[in-house]
């Protein structure tokens, strides 16, 4: 299994509308990924902070996609770099002024 994450990097003048993200952006992502990328779970994490210093914010929001295989990661990357992703990219300005950093990690259980 793999996790694919878009971690929004905080900045001094940041804004992040969690309600919009959950009610509009995530459903749009689910709709656009349907039939293109197989995934096990899709969810959002909010207000990631340093455990020993809760005032030190690492990210206002993180998109998480749990996929089963490297093929699923490759399919997601193909989607992410295609024109099909344009509605998602254009929607970012509606909920944040932060820039997402994309990462992938292998999950070992």
Secondary structure, 3 states (H helix, E strand, C coil): CEEEEEEEECCCCCCECHHHHHHHHHHHHHHHHCCCCCCCEEEEEEEEEECCEEEEEEEEEEEEEEECCHHHHHHHHHHHCCHHHHHHHHHHHHCECCEEEEEEEECCC
